[in-house]
Amino acid sequence: MDFRRALYKLSGGLQRRIVPGLQYTQLTYEMRLKAQLKADDAWLDVGCGHAILPEWRTSEEQELLRLVPDVVGVDMDFEALSRHRSVTRRCLSNISNLPFRDGSFDIVTANMVVEHLDQPRVQFAEVARVLKPGGLFLFHTPNAGNYMMPFIRVVPEGSKKLLARIVEGRSAADVYPTYYRANDTKRIEEASSRSGLTVESIEFVNSTPVFSVVPPLLLPELLLLRQLERPALAHLRATLICRLRKAS
């Protein structure tokens, strides 16, 4: 643990020198989410797992929930759902068949979930159904065109759990099959238009290095991330933050 912490300290120091101002993509998502929440919103978080934000953002997550009195989380993983640290109203459910009435929510969110959808047109339509007129679907997901994707796509599913543990410190239980069927502009627009949603914005988000704990690869990645700050290379950034709106 101390060795890993030392590597992150080294990575952070180099990052501040080479790409000043760069922040973890989850912090950007947190900022966008907070800006959307209103005190009278009914909020549904799909694929909520055991947390809305990363483990080290517990107090910030609880602050978000205090902004909105009506928050519901759904997930198909009972074990993860049963130990959610913040959301008390939780439901074991498939996003393809949500157990809520039409027009139940003002905002639906999904943090690192859309890449796992096997039928995004069906699942986006279900999100649209439970949204109120004018409601917002806000989601954060990997960019299918990001600079790491060629490598990710050739890694066998069985090896992804090991890599997630080494590179990200994630447990095997938190790694799920991925499809990337709504992870680029064209596919998001297609799935949205067929489900009654309109794309308001698709933001390409740069993030901190994947290889923070792999020193030989850290410096080259940081130099690449500095280049990705240029608008012309935004399509290679790590993630997407998307805002889809149901018609009023």
NUTIZA-475846 format. One record per residue: x, y, z of N, C-alpha, C in turn; residue number from 1. Coordinates in steps of 0.2 Angstrom, whole numbers, plus 5000, padded with zeros to 4 digits. Layout:
BEGIN
[node [X,Y,Z],[X,Y,Z],[X,Y,Z],NUM]
...
***
This chain:
BEGIN
[node [5004,4994,5000],[5000,5000,5000],[5004,5006,5000],1]
[node [5010,5006,5004],[5014,5012,5004],[5018,5013,4998],2]
[node [5020,5008,4995],[5023,5008,4988],[5018,5011,4983],3]
[node [5012,5009,4983],[5007,5012,4978],[5006,5019,4980],4]
[node [5006,5021,4986],[5005,5028,4988],[5011,5032,4985],5]
[node [5017,5029,4986],[5023,5033,4983],[5022,5034,4976],6]
[node [5020,5029,4972],[5019,5030,4965],[5014,5035,4963],7]
[node [5009,5035,4967],[5004,5041,4965],[5007,5047,4967],8]
[node [5011,5048,4972],[5014,5054,4974],[5019,5057,4968],9]
[node [5023,5052,4966],[5027,5053,4960],[5023,5055,4954],10]
[node [5018,5052,4952],[5014,5053,4946],[5011,5060,4947],11]
[node [5008,5062,4953],[5005,5068,4954],[5010,5074,4953],12]
[node [5016,5073,4956],[5021,5078,4955],[5023,5079,4947],13]
[node [5024,5074,4944],[5025,5075,4937],[5019,5078,4933],14]
[node [5013,5076,4935],[5007,5078,4931],[5007,5086,4932],15]
[node [5008,5088,4938],[5008,5095,4939],[5013,5099,4935],16]
[node [5018,5096,4934],[5023,5100,4930],[5022,5099,4922],17]
[node [5019,5094,4920],[5019,5092,4913],[5012,5095,4910],18]
[node [5007,5093,4914],[5000,5095,4912],[4996,5098,4918],19]
[node [4998,5104,4920],[4995,5108,4925],[4988,5109,4924],20]
[node [4984,5108,4929],[4977,5109,4929],[4973,5103,4927],21]
[node [4976,5098,4925],[4973,5091,4923],[4970,5088,4929],22]
[node [4964,5086,4929],[4961,5083,4934],[4957,5076,4932],23]
[node [4956,5072,4937],[4953,5065,4937],[4946,5066,4934],24]
[node [4944,5062,4929],[4938,5063,4925],[4932,5063,4930],25]
[node [4933,5059,4935],[4927,5058,4940],[4926,5065,4943],26]
[node [4931,5069,4944],[4929,5075,4947],[4926,5080,4943],27]
[node [4927,5079,4936],[4924,5083,4931],[4916,5081,4931],28]
[node [4915,5075,4931],[4908,5072,4931],[4904,5075,4938],29]
[node [4908,5074,4943],[4905,5077,4950],[4903,5084,4949],30]
[node [4907,5088,4946],[4905,5095,4945],[4899,5096,4941],31]
[node [4899,5092,4935],[4893,5093,4930],[4887,5091,4934],32]
[node [4887,5085,4938],[4881,5083,4941],[4879,5088,4946],33]
[node [4883,5090,4950],[4881,5095,4955],[4878,5101,4952],34]
[node [4880,5103,4946],[4877,5109,4943],[4870,5108,4941],35]
[node [4868,5102,4940],[4862,5100,4937],[4857,5099,4942],36]
[node [4859,5097,4948],[4854,5095,4953],[4850,5101,4956],37]
[node [4844,5100,4957],[4839,5105,4960],[4836,5102,4966],38]
[node [4834,5107,4971],[4831,5104,4977],[4825,5100,4976],39]
[node [4821,5102,4971],[4814,5098,4970],[4815,5092,4965],40]
[node [4821,5090,4963],[4822,5085,4959],[4820,5078,4962],41]
[node [4817,5074,4957],[4817,5066,4959],[4823,5063,4955],42]
[node [4828,5060,4958],[4834,5058,4955],[4834,5050,4955],43]
[node [4836,5047,4949],[4837,5040,4948],[4844,5039,4946],44]
[node [4848,5035,4950],[4855,5033,4947],[4855,5026,4945],45]
[node [4856,5025,4939],[4855,5018,4936],[4862,5015,4936],46]
[node [4863,5008,4938],[4869,5005,4938],[4873,5008,4944],47]
[node [4869,5009,4950],[4872,5013,4955],[4878,5009,4959],48]
[node [4878,5003,4958],[4883,4999,4962],[4883,5000,4969],49]
[node [4889,5001,4972],[4889,5003,4980],[4891,5010,4981],50]
[node [4891,5014,4976],[4893,5021,4977],[4891,5025,4971],51]
[node [4890,5032,4971],[4889,5036,4966],[4895,5039,4963],52]
[node [4900,5041,4968],[4906,5044,4966],[4912,5039,4969],53]
[node [4918,5040,4967],[4924,5036,4969],[4924,5035,4977],54]
[node [4927,5030,4979],[4928,5029,4986],[4930,5034,4990],55]
[node [4935,5038,4988],[4938,5044,4992],[4934,5050,4992],56]
[node [4928,5050,4988],[4923,5056,4988],[4917,5055,4992],57]
[node [4918,5051,4998],[4912,5050,5002],[4908,5056,5004],58]
[node [4912,5060,5007],[4908,5066,5010],[4905,5071,5004],59]
[node [4908,5071,4998],[4906,5075,4993],[4899,5071,4990],60]
[node [4899,5065,4990],[4893,5061,4988],[4888,5062,4993],61]
[node [4889,5062,4999],[4884,5063,5004],[4881,5071,5003],62]
[node [4885,5075,5002],[4883,5082,5000],[4879,5083,4994],63]
[node [4880,5079,4989],[4876,5079,4983],[4869,5076,4985],64]
[node [4868,5071,4989],[4862,5068,4991],[4858,5073,4996],65]
[node [4861,5077,4999],[4858,5082,5003],[4855,5087,4999],66]
[node [4857,5088,4993],[4854,5093,4989],[4847,5091,4986],67]
[node [4846,5085,4986],[4840,5082,4982],[4837,5077,4987],68]
[node [4831,5078,4989],[4827,5074,4994],[4825,5067,4992],69]
[node [4824,5066,4985],[4821,5060,4983],[4826,5057,4978],70]
[node [4830,5052,4980],[4836,5049,4977],[4834,5041,4977],71]
[node [4834,5038,4971],[4834,5031,4970],[4839,5028,4967],72]
[node [4842,5022,4969],[4847,5019,4965],[4845,5012,4963],73]
[node [4847,5010,4957],[4845,5003,4954],[4851,5000,4951],74]
[node [4852,4993,4952],[4857,4990,4950],[4855,4982,4949],75]
[node [4859,4978,4945],[4858,4971,4945],[4862,4967,4949],76]
[node [4867,4970,4952],[4872,4967,4956],[4869,4968,4964],77]
[node [4866,4962,4966],[4863,4963,4973],[4869,4964,4978],78]
[node [4874,4961,4978],[4879,4962,4983],[4882,4969,4983],79]
[node [4883,4972,4977],[4885,4979,4977],[4880,4984,4980],80]
[node [4874,4982,4977],[4868,4986,4979],[4867,4986,4987],81]
[node [4867,4980,4990],[4866,4980,4997],[4871,4984,5001],82]
[node [4877,4985,4999],[4881,4989,5003],[4883,4996,5000],83]
[node [4878,4999,4997],[4878,5006,4995],[4879,5010,5001],84]
[node [4884,5015,5000],[4886,5019,5006],[4882,5025,5007],85]
[node [4878,5027,5002],[4874,5033,5003],[4866,5033,5002],86]
[node [4865,5029,4996],[4858,5029,4994],[4854,5024,4998],87]
[node [4848,5026,5001],[4845,5022,5006],[4839,5018,5002],88]
[node [4836,5022,4997],[4831,5019,4993],[4834,5015,4987],89]
[node [4834,5009,4987],[4838,5005,4982],[4833,5000,4979],90]
[node [4835,4998,4973],[4830,4993,4969],[4834,4988,4965],91]
[node [4834,4982,4966],[4837,4977,4961],[4833,4977,4955],92]
[node [4836,4979,4949],[4832,4980,4943],[4837,4980,4937],93]
[node [4834,4978,4932],[4838,4979,4925],[4836,4985,4922],94]
[node [4840,4989,4919],[4839,4995,4916],[4834,4994,4910],95]
[node [4834,4988,4907],[4829,4987,4902],[4822,4987,4904],96]
[node [4821,4986,4910],[4814,4986,4912],[4813,4989,4919],97]
[node [4814,4995,4920],[4814,4999,4926],[4807,4998,4929],98]
[node [4806,4997,4936],[4800,4996,4939],[4797,5003,4942],99]
[node [4797,5008,4937],[4794,5014,4939],[4789,5017,4934],100]
[node [4784,5021,4936],[4779,5024,4932],[4782,5028,4927],101]
[node [4779,5029,4921],[4781,5034,4916],[4782,5041,4920],102]
[node [4787,5045,4918],[4788,5052,4920],[4789,5052,4928],103]
[node [4793,5048,4931],[4794,5048,4938],[4800,5052,4940],104]
[node [4804,5054,4936],[4810,5057,4938],[4812,5063,4934],105]
[node [4815,5068,4937],[4818,5074,4934],[4824,5073,4931],106]
[node [4828,5069,4934],[4835,5067,4931],[4837,5060,4932],107]
[node [4840,5057,4927],[4843,5050,4928],[4850,5051,4926],108]
[node [4854,5047,4930],[4861,5048,4930],[4864,5041,4929],109]
[node [4870,5040,4926],[4874,5034,4925],[4881,5035,4925],110]
[node [4885,5033,4930],[4892,5034,4930],[4896,5028,4929],111]
[node [4899,5028,4923],[4903,5022,4920],[4898,5016,4920],112]
[node [4893,5017,4916],[4888,5011,4916],[4886,5010,4908],113]
[node [4886,5015,4904],[4883,5015,4897],[4888,5010,4893],114]
[node [4894,5010,4895],[4898,5005,4891],[4897,4998,4892],115]
[node [4893,4996,4897],[4890,4989,4899],[4884,4988,4896],116]
[node [4880,4993,4893],[4874,4991,4890],[4874,4987,4884],117]
[node [4870,4982,4883],[4870,4977,4877],[4865,4979,4872],118]
[node [4860,4983,4874],[4855,4986,4869],[4853,4993,4871],119]
[node [4858,4997,4869],[4857,5004,4871],[4851,5008,4869],120]
[node [4848,5006,4863],[4842,5009,4861],[4836,5007,4865],121]
[node [4836,5001,4867],[4831,4999,4872],[4832,5002,4878],122]
[node [4838,5002,4881],[4839,5005,4888],[4838,5012,4888],123]
[node [4840,5016,4883],[4839,5023,4882],[4832,5025,4882],124]
[node [4828,5021,4879],[4821,5022,4878],[4817,5021,4885],125]
[node [4820,5016,4889],[4817,5015,4896],[4819,5021,4900],126]
[node [4825,5023,4899],[4827,5029,4903],[4822,5035,4901],127]
[node [4821,5036,4895],[4816,5041,4892],[4809,5040,4895],128]
[node [4807,5034,4896],[4800,5033,4898],[4799,5035,4905],129]
[node [4804,5034,4910],[4804,5036,4917],[4805,5043,4918],130]
[node [4808,5047,4913],[4810,5054,4914],[4803,5058,4913],131]
[node [4803,5063,4917],[4797,5068,4916],[4798,5072,4909],132]
[node [4793,5075,4906],[4795,5079,4901],[4800,5085,4902],133]
[node [4805,5086,4898],[4810,5090,4900],[4815,5088,4904],134]
[node [4815,5081,4906],[4820,5078,4911],[4826,5077,4907],135]
[node [4831,5076,4911],[4838,5075,4909],[4841,5069,4910],136]
[node [4845,5066,4905],[4849,5060,4906],[4856,5062,4906],137]
[node [4859,5061,4911],[4866,5063,4912],[4871,5057,4913],138]
[node [4875,5056,4908],[4880,5050,4910],[4887,5051,4908],139]
[node [4891,5047,4911],[4898,5048,4911],[4901,5041,4909],140]
[node [4905,5041,4904],[4906,5034,4901],[4913,5035,4897],141]
[node [4917,5029,4896],[4923,5029,4892],[4921,5031,4885],142]
[node [4926,5035,4882],[4926,5037,4875],[4928,5031,4871],143]
[node [4924,5029,4866],[4926,5023,4862],[4932,5025,4857],144]
[node [4934,5031,4856],[4939,5033,4852],[4945,5035,4856],145]
[node [4945,5034,4863],[4951,5037,4867],[4957,5033,4866],146]
[node [4963,5036,4867],[4969,5033,4865],[4971,5026,4868],147]
[node [4967,5024,4874],[4969,5018,4877],[4964,5012,4874],148]
[node [4959,5014,4870],[4954,5009,4868],[4957,5004,4863],149]
[node [4962,5005,4859],[4964,4999,4855],[4968,4994,4859],150]
[node [4971,4996,4865],[4974,4991,4869],[4968,4987,4873],151]
[node [4963,4991,4876],[4958,4988,4880],[4954,4983,4876],152]
[node [4953,4984,4869],[4948,4980,4865],[4952,4973,4864],153]
[node [4958,4973,4864],[4962,4966,4863],[4963,4963,4870],154]
[node [4962,4966,4875],[4963,4962,4882],[4958,4957,4883],155]
[node [4959,4951,4884],[4954,4946,4886],[4950,4948,4892],156]
[node [4944,4946,4892],[4940,4948,4898],[4943,4945,4904],157]
[node [4945,4939,4904],[4948,4936,4910],[4954,4940,4913],158]
[node [4958,4944,4908],[4964,4948,4911],[4962,4955,4913],159]
[node [4956,4957,4911],[4954,4964,4913],[4953,4965,4921],160]
[node [4951,4959,4924],[4951,4960,4931],[4958,4961,4935],161]
[node [4962,4957,4932],[4969,4958,4935],[4972,4965,4933],162]
[node [4971,4967,4927],[4974,4974,4925],[4970,4979,4929],163]
[node [4964,4979,4931],[4960,4984,4934],[4963,4984,4942],164]
[node [4965,4978,4944],[4968,4978,4951],[4975,4981,4951],165]
[node [4979,4980,4946],[4986,4982,4946],[4986,4990,4945],166]
[node [4982,4992,4939],[4982,4999,4937],[4978,5003,4941],167]
[node [4972,5001,4943],[4967,5006,4946],[4966,5004,4953],168]
[node [4968,4998,4956],[4967,4996,4962],[4960,4994,4964],169]
[node [4956,4992,4958],[4949,4990,4959],[4949,4982,4960],170]
[node [4944,4980,4964],[4943,4973,4965],[4940,4969,4959],171]
[node [4940,4963,4959],[4938,4959,4953],[4930,4960,4953],172]
[node [4927,4960,4959],[4920,4961,4959],[4917,4967,4956],173]
[node [4921,4972,4955],[4919,4978,4952],[4920,4979,4944],174]
[node [4922,4973,4941],[4924,4973,4934],[4918,4969,4931],175]
[node [4915,4972,4926],[4909,4969,4922],[4911,4969,4915],176]
[node [4907,4965,4911],[4908,4964,4904],[4906,4971,4900],177]
[node [4910,4973,4895],[4909,4979,4892],[4907,4978,4884],178]
[node [4903,4982,4882],[4901,4982,4875],[4903,4988,4870],179]
[node [4903,4994,4873],[4904,5000,4870],[4900,5001,4864],180]
[node [4893,5000,4865],[4889,5001,4859],[4885,5008,4859],181]
[node [4887,5012,4864],[4884,5019,4864],[4890,5023,4867],182]
[node [4896,5023,4864],[4902,5026,4867],[4905,5031,4862],183]
[node [4902,5033,4857],[4904,5038,4852],[4899,5042,4850],184]
[node [4900,5048,4847],[4895,5053,4845],[4890,5050,4841],185]
[node [4892,5046,4836],[4887,5043,4831],[4882,5039,4834],186]
[node [4884,5034,4838],[4880,5029,4841],[4876,5032,4847],187]
[node [4878,5037,4850],[4874,5040,4856],[4869,5044,4852],188]
[node [4870,5047,4847],[4865,5051,4843],[4859,5046,4840],189]
[node [4862,5041,4838],[4857,5036,4835],[4852,5033,4841],190]
[node [4855,5031,4846],[4852,5028,4852],[4847,5033,4855],191]
[node [4849,5039,4855],[4845,5045,4858],[4839,5046,4853],192]
[node [4840,5047,4847],[4835,5049,4842],[4829,5043,4842],193]
[node [4831,5037,4843],[4826,5032,4842],[4823,5031,4849],194]
[node [4825,5034,4854],[4822,5033,4861],[4818,5039,4863],195]
[node [4818,5044,4859],[4814,5050,4862],[4818,5055,4866],196]
[node [4825,5055,4865],[4829,5059,4868],[4833,5064,4863],197]
[node [4835,5070,4865],[4839,5074,4861],[4845,5075,4864],198]
[node [4851,5075,4860],[4857,5076,4863],[4858,5084,4864],199]
[node [4860,5086,4870],[4861,5093,4871],[4869,5094,4871],200]
[node [4873,5089,4873],[4880,5090,4873],[4883,5084,4874],201]
[node [4889,5083,4871],[4894,5077,4872],[4900,5081,4873],202]
[node [4903,5080,4879],[4909,5083,4881],[4915,5078,4881],203]
[node [4920,5079,4878],[4926,5075,4878],[4930,5077,4884],204]
[node [4932,5073,4888],[4935,5074,4895],[4942,5071,4895],205]
[node [4947,5075,4896],[4954,5073,4898],[4954,5070,4905],206]
[node [4959,5066,4907],[4959,5063,4913],[4966,5062,4915],207]
[node [4967,5060,4922],[4974,5059,4924],[4976,5052,4921],208]
[node [4983,5051,4921],[4986,5045,4918],[4983,5039,4920],209]
[node [4982,5034,4916],[4980,5027,4917],[4986,5024,4921],210]
[node [4992,5025,4918],[4998,5022,4921],[5002,5025,4926],211]
[node [4998,5028,4931],[5001,5031,4937],[5005,5027,4941],212]
[node [5004,5020,4941],[5008,5016,4945],[5013,5011,4941],213]
[node [5014,5013,4934],[5018,5010,4930],[5023,5015,4927],214]
[node [5029,5016,4931],[5033,5022,4930],[5036,5022,4923],215]
[node [5038,5016,4920],[5041,5017,4913],[5036,5019,4908],216]
[node [5029,5019,4909],[5024,5021,4904],[5021,5028,4906],217]
[node [5023,5030,4912],[5020,5036,4915],[5022,5043,4911],218]
[node [5028,5044,4910],[5030,5050,4906],[5028,5050,4899],219]
[node [5028,5045,4895],[5025,5045,4888],[5018,5047,4889],220]
[node [5014,5044,4893],[5007,5045,4894],[5006,5053,4896],221]
[node [5010,5055,4900],[5009,5062,4902],[5010,5067,4896],222]
[node [5015,5065,4892],[5016,5070,4887],[5011,5069,4882],223]
[node [5008,5063,4881],[5002,5063,4876],[4996,5067,4879],224]
[node [4995,5066,4886],[4989,5070,4889],[4990,5077,4888],225]
[node [4996,5080,4888],[4997,5087,4887],[4995,5089,4880],226]
[node [4996,5084,4875],[4994,5086,4868],[4986,5085,4868],227]
[node [4983,5081,4872],[4976,5080,4871],[4972,5086,4874],228]
[node [4976,5091,4877],[4973,5097,4879],[4971,5101,4873],229]
[node [4974,5100,4868],[4972,5104,4862],[4965,5102,4859],230]
[node [4961,5107,4857],[4954,5105,4855],[4954,5101,4849],231]
[node [4959,5101,4845],[4960,5097,4839],[4960,5090,4840],232]
[node [4963,5088,4846],[4964,5081,4848],[4959,5079,4853],233]
[node [4953,5083,4854],[4949,5081,4860],[4945,5074,4859],234]
[node [4945,5072,4852],[4942,5065,4851],[4945,5059,4854],235]
[node [4952,5061,4856],[4956,5055,4859],[4956,5055,4867],236]
[node [4952,5060,4869],[4952,5060,4877],[4948,5054,4880],237]
[node [4949,5053,4886],[4947,5047,4890],[4940,5046,4890],238]
[node [4936,5051,4892],[4929,5049,4893],[4924,5054,4890],239]
[node [4918,5053,4890],[4912,5057,4888],[4908,5059,4894],240]
[node [4906,5065,4894],[4900,5067,4899],[4895,5069,4894],241]
[node [4889,5066,4894],[4884,5067,4889],[4877,5070,4893],242]
[node [4874,5074,4890],[4868,5077,4892],[4862,5076,4887],243]
[node [4857,5072,4888],[4852,5070,4884],[4845,5072,4887],244]
[node [4841,5076,4883],[4835,5079,4886],[4829,5076,4883],245]
[node [4824,5074,4887],[4817,5072,4884],[4813,5078,4883],246]
[node [4810,5078,4877],[4806,5084,4875],[4801,5086,4880],247]
[node [4800,5093,4881],[4795,5095,4886],[4788,5094,4884],248]
***
